Amino acid sequence: MAFKRRASRIVAMKALFAYEHHKEKVDKIFDFILTDGDLKLDDPEFAKGLIKGTIKHQKDILEKIQEMAPAWPVEKIAPVDRAILELGAFEILFSKDVPPVVAINEAIEVAKEFGDLNSAKFINGVLSSIMTKHCTYRDPKTGEYLKK
């Protein structure tokens, strides 16, 4: 299951990257990436939900990223890292079915594959800070951060 969802996250990251640079319709970009053929999705709706949700909440997400990484203006963050951060922040802040810790771990794994040598560490720091600030409820049984 983890890798199946990771494939959706990778497709979503690629789509957000392309959307930022081309401003084409999201569905057109998504369909193009799926026809690329390097990743097969069992649940394309999960990927579409990530893309559309991230775009819908992008202003709020970028504000939170900027707040947690004040030394790095959002426009100066590498575009791939920014797309991964946006997806991870969307899942932390708005996803109902993904625990924040899972969202961070998945973002780190995607960053290891597509970012540079420092991407995973940077993404971990920013997303962990977002989780700590905005998901302050901890489950007393598991110790995991949960969404409010």
C-alpha positions as CSV (number, residue, x, y, z in Angstrom):
1,M,0.0,0.0,0.0
2,A,2.8,2.5,0.9
3,F,4.5,2.2,-2.5
4,K,1.2,2.4,-4.3
5,R,0.4,5.7,-2.6
6,R,4.0,6.8,-3.1
7,A,3.5,6.4,-6.8
8,S,0.4,8.7,-6.6
9,R,2.5,11.2,-4.6
10,I,5.2,11.2,-7.2
11,V,2.7,11.8,-10.0
12,A,1.1,14.6,-7.9
13,M,4.6,16.2,-7.4
14,K,5.3,16.0,-11.1
15,A,1.9,17.5,-11.9
16,L,2.4,20.4,-9.4
17,F,5.9,21.0,-10.9
18,A,4.5,21.1,-14.4
19,Y,1.5,23.2,-13.4
20,E,3.7,25.8,-11.8
21,H,5.8,26.2,-15.0
22,H,3.1,25.7,-17.7
23,K,-0.2,26.8,-16.1
24,E,-2.0,24.3,-18.2
25,K,-5.2,22.7,-17.0
26,V,-4.5,20.3,-14.1
27,D,-6.4,17.5,-15.7
28,K,-4.5,17.9,-19.0
29,I,-1.1,17.8,-17.1
30,F,-2.3,14.8,-15.0
31,D,-3.3,12.8,-18.1
32,F,0.0,13.6,-19.8
33,I,2.0,12.4,-16.9
34,L,-0.1,9.2,-16.7
35,T,0.6,8.5,-20.4
36,D,4.3,8.9,-19.7
37,G,4.1,5.3,-18.5
38,D,6.8,5.2,-15.9
39,L,4.3,4.9,-13.0
40,K,1.1,2.9,-12.9
41,L,-1.5,4.1,-10.4
42,D,-3.9,1.8,-8.7
43,D,-5.9,4.8,-7.4
44,P,-5.6,7.8,-9.7
45,E,-8.3,9.6,-7.7
46,F,-5.9,9.7,-4.7
47,A,-3.3,11.5,-6.9
48,K,-5.9,13.8,-8.4
49,G,-7.2,14.7,-4.9
50,L,-3.6,15.6,-3.8
51,I,-3.1,17.8,-6.8
52,K,-6.4,19.6,-6.7
53,G,-6.4,19.9,-2.9
54,T,-2.8,21.3,-2.9
55,I,-3.7,23.9,-5.6
56,K,-7.0,24.8,-3.8
57,H,-5.1,25.5,-0.5
58,Q,-1.8,26.7,-2.1
59,K,-1.9,30.2,-0.7
60,D,-2.3,29.0,2.9
61,I,0.2,26.2,2.4
62,L,2.9,28.5,1.0
63,E,2.3,30.9,4.0
64,K,2.9,28.0,6.4
65,I,6.0,26.9,4.5
66,Q,7.4,30.5,4.5
67,E,6.6,30.8,8.2
68,M,8.6,27.6,9.0
69,A,11.5,28.4,6.7
70,P,11.9,32.2,7.0
71,A,15.5,32.1,5.7
72,W,14.3,30.6,2.4
73,P,11.8,32.8,0.5
74,V,9.4,30.4,-1.1
75,E,10.3,31.5,-4.6
76,K,13.9,30.6,-3.9
77,I,13.2,27.0,-2.8
78,A,14.0,24.6,-5.6
79,P,10.9,23.9,-7.6
80,V,10.9,20.1,-7.0
81,D,11.4,20.7,-3.3
82,R,8.6,23.2,-3.2
83,A,6.2,20.8,-4.9
84,I,7.1,18.1,-2.4
85,L,6.7,20.6,0.5
86,E,3.4,21.7,-0.8
87,L,2.1,18.1,-1.1
88,G,3.4,17.2,2.3
89,A,1.9,20.3,3.9
90,F,-1.4,19.7,2.2
91,E,-1.5,16.1,3.6
92,I,-0.5,17.3,7.1
93,L,-3.0,20.2,7.2
94,F,-6.0,19.0,5.2
95,S,-6.0,15.3,4.5
96,K,-8.4,13.3,6.6
97,D,-7.0,9.8,6.0
98,V,-3.2,10.4,6.2
99,P,-1.5,10.7,9.6
100,P,0.9,13.7,9.6
101,V,3.9,11.5,10.4
102,V,3.1,9.4,7.4
103,A,2.9,12.5,5.2
104,I,6.3,13.6,6.4
105,N,7.9,10.2,5.8
106,E,6.5,9.9,2.3
107,A,7.7,13.4,1.5
108,I,11.2,12.5,2.7
109,E,11.2,9.4,0.5
110,V,10.1,11.3,-2.6
111,A,12.7,14.0,-1.8
112,K,15.4,11.3,-1.6
113,E,14.5,10.2,-5.1
114,F,13.9,13.5,-6.8
115,G,15.7,16.2,-4.7
116,D,19.3,17.0,-4.2
117,L,21.5,15.9,-1.3
118,N,20.0,18.3,1.2
119,S,16.3,18.1,0.1
120,A,15.2,15.3,2.5
121,K,16.7,17.1,5.5
122,F,15.2,20.4,4.6
123,I,11.8,19.0,3.8
124,N,11.8,17.0,7.1
125,G,12.5,20.1,9.1
126,V,9.9,22.3,7.5
127,L,7.1,19.7,7.5
128,S,7.9,18.6,11.1
129,S,7.6,22.2,12.1
130,I,4.3,22.5,10.4
131,M,3.1,19.3,12.0
132,T,4.2,20.4,15.5
133,K,2.6,23.8,15.2
134,H,-0.7,22.8,13.5
135,C,-1.3,19.3,14.7
136,T,-0.8,19.8,18.4
137,Y,-3.0,17.0,19.6
138,R,-1.1,13.9,20.5
139,D,-2.8,10.6,20.8
140,P,-2.2,9.5,24.4
141,K,-1.9,5.8,23.4
142,T,0.4,6.0,20.4
143,G,2.1,9.4,20.9
144,E,1.4,10.3,17.3
145,Y,0.5,13.8,16.3
146,L,-3.1,14.1,15.1
147,K,-5.0,16.8,13.3
148,K,-7.2,19.1,15.3
